[in-house]
Amino acid sequence: MSEVVQAYVDALQAKAQGQIRGTAKLVIAGEGSVMLDESGARAGDADADVVLIASDAIFRDILSGDQNPVMAYMSGKLKVEGNAQRALKVSSILTG
């Protein structure tokens, strides 16, 4: 597991725990992916109800509050595959 993926797991474990129904996957371009579910965050690449795809820089900006996830999606910096409602829920966890 890359250091980048591990940093996301560490940052999102407490935020995601008990907050997500189903599964979400963050695909960090060129680094790997993080699975989020009600048990928290872990490195992995399994099927998910919603997949968010972006660069490390964009995800870092979303986590820090410097990038609005909806605006990142609208501008093409963040791609979403799957359930849009779940994507919004994941975005609120990332920015929370």
Contacts in CASP RR format, 6 or more apart in sequence:
PFRMAT RR
TARGET T0000
AUTHOR 0000-0000-0000
METHOD contacts of the structure
MODEL  1
MSEVVQAYVDALQAKAQGQIRGTAKLVIAGEGSVMLDESGARAGDADADV
VLIASDAIFRDILSGDQNPVMAYMSGKLKVEGNAQRALKVSSILTG
1 43 0 8 1.000
2 31 0 8 1.000
2 32 0 8 1.000
4 28 0 8 1.000
4 31 0 8 1.000
4 32 0 8 1.000
4 56 0 8 1.000
5 28 0 8 1.000
5 31 0 8 1.000
5 32 0 8 1.000
5 33 0 8 1.000
5 34 0 8 1.000
5 43 0 8 1.000
6 43 0 8 1.000
8 26 0 8 1.000
8 28 0 8 1.000
8 34 0 8 1.000
8 41 0 8 1.000
8 59 0 8 1.000
9 34 0 8 1.000
9 41 0 8 1.000
9 42 0 8 1.000
9 43 0 8 1.000
11 41 0 8 1.000
11 63 0 8 1.000
12 34 0 8 1.000
12 36 0 8 1.000
12 40 0 8 1.000
12 41 0 8 1.000
12 93 0 8 1.000
12 94 0 8 1.000
13 40 0 8 1.000
13 41 0 8 1.000
14 40 0 8 1.000
15 41 0 8 1.000
15 93 0 8 1.000
15 94 0 8 1.000
15 96 0 8 1.000
16 36 0 8 1.000
16 37 0 8 1.000
16 38 0 8 1.000
16 40 0 8 1.000
16 41 0 8 1.000
16 93 0 8 1.000
17 38 0 8 1.000
17 39 0 8 1.000
17 40 0 8 1.000
18 38 0 8 1.000
18 39 0 8 1.000
18 40 0 8 1.000
19 38 0 8 1.000
19 89 0 8 1.000
19 93 0 8 1.000
20 36 0 8 1.000
20 37 0 8 1.000
20 38 0 8 1.000
20 40 0 8 1.000
20 86 0 8 1.000
20 89 0 8 1.000
20 90 0 8 1.000
20 93 0 8 1.000
21 38 0 8 1.000
21 86 0 8 1.000
22 37 0 8 1.000
22 38 0 8 1.000
22 48 0 8 1.000
22 49 0 8 1.000
22 86 0 8 1.000
23 35 0 8 1.000
23 36 0 8 1.000
23 37 0 8 1.000
23 46 0 8 1.000
23 47 0 8 1.000
23 48 0 8 1.000
23 49 0 8 1.000
23 50 0 8 1.000
24 35 0 8 1.000
24 36 0 8 1.000
24 37 0 8 1.000
24 48 0 8 1.000
24 49 0 8 1.000
24 50 0 8 1.000
24 51 0 8 1.000
24 52 0 8 1.000
24 86 0 8 1.000
24 87 0 8 1.000
24 90 0 8 1.000
25 33 0 8 1.000
25 34 0 8 1.000
25 35 0 8 1.000
25 36 0 8 1.000
25 44 0 8 1.000
25 45 0 8 1.000
25 46 0 8 1.000
25 48 0 8 1.000
25 50 0 8 1.000
25 51 0 8 1.000
25 52 0 8 1.000
26 33 0 8 1.000
26 34 0 8 1.000
26 36 0 8 1.000
26 51 0 8 1.000
26 52 0 8 1.000
26 53 0 8 1.000
26 54 0 8 1.000
26 59 0 8 1.000
26 90 0 8 1.000
27 33 0 8 1.000
27 51 0 8 1.000
27 52 0 8 1.000
27 53 0 8 1.000
27 54 0 8 1.000
28 34 0 8 1.000
28 54 0 8 1.000
28 55 0 8 1.000
28 56 0 8 1.000
28 59 0 8 1.000
29 53 0 8 1.000
29 54 0 8 1.000
29 55 0 8 1.000
29 56 0 8 1.000
30 56 0 8 1.000
31 56 0 8 1.000
32 43 0 8 1.000
32 44 0 8 1.000
32 45 0 8 1.000
33 43 0 8 1.000
33 44 0 8 1.000
33 45 0 8 1.000
34 41 0 8 1.000
34 42 0 8 1.000
34 43 0 8 1.000
34 44 0 8 1.000
35 41 0 8 1.000
35 42 0 8 1.000
35 43 0 8 1.000
35 44 0 8 1.000
35 45 0 8 1.000
35 46 0 8 1.000
35 48 0 8 1.000
36 90 0 8 1.000
36 93 0 8 1.000
49 82 0 8 1.000
49 83 0 8 1.000
49 86 0 8 1.000
50 80 0 8 1.000
50 81 0 8 1.000
50 82 0 8 1.000
50 83 0 8 1.000
50 84 0 8 1.000
50 86 0 8 1.000
50 87 0 8 1.000
50 90 0 8 1.000
51 80 0 8 1.000
51 81 0 8 1.000
51 82 0 8 1.000
52 78 0 8 1.000
52 79 0 8 1.000
52 80 0 8 1.000
52 87 0 8 1.000
52 90 0 8 1.000
52 91 0 8 1.000
53 78 0 8 1.000
53 79 0 8 1.000
53 80 0 8 1.000
53 81 0 8 1.000
54 62 0 8 1.000
54 72 0 8 1.000
54 77 0 8 1.000
54 78 0 8 1.000
54 79 0 8 1.000
55 77 0 8 1.000
58 67 0 8 1.000
58 72 0 8 1.000
58 77 0 8 1.000
58 78 0 8 1.000
59 94 0 8 1.000
61 67 0 8 1.000
61 72 0 8 1.000
62 68 0 8 1.000
62 69 0 8 1.000
62 72 0 8 1.000
62 78 0 8 1.000
62 91 0 8 1.000
62 94 0 8 1.000
62 95 0 8 1.000
63 94 0 8 1.000
63 95 0 8 1.000
65 95 0 8 1.000
67 77 0 8 1.000
69 78 0 8 1.000
69 91 0 8 1.000
69 94 0 8 1.000
69 95 0 8 1.000
70 88 0 8 1.000
70 91 0 8 1.000
72 78 0 8 1.000
73 79 0 8 1.000
73 80 0 8 1.000
73 87 0 8 1.000
80 87 0 8 1.000
END
